[in-house]
C-alpha cells in the first residue's frame, strides 16, 4: 500500500513539474500525450506493485509465430 501511495505522489510531482510549462506554451497535443503516458505508466506501476499479472507482449508474438514457423519448417524440410 505504501508503494502505491509513493507512486501516486511521484506521478503528481512529475505532473506538477512538467504541466505548467506545457500549459504556458499552449501545447495542447503534447499535454494530452504527456498526461496519457503518465497515466498509463502510473497505472502499470501500481499494478506491478500490487502483484497483478500483466501480460507480456512477447508471449502474444510467440503464439502467433509458432504455427507459422512450424508450417515453414514442414515445407522447407
Buried (B, 14 or more C-beta within 10 A) or exposed (E): EEEBEEBEEEBEEBBEEBBEEBEEEEEEEEBEEBBEEBEEEBEEBBEEBEEEEEEEEEEEEEEEEEEEEEEEEEEEE
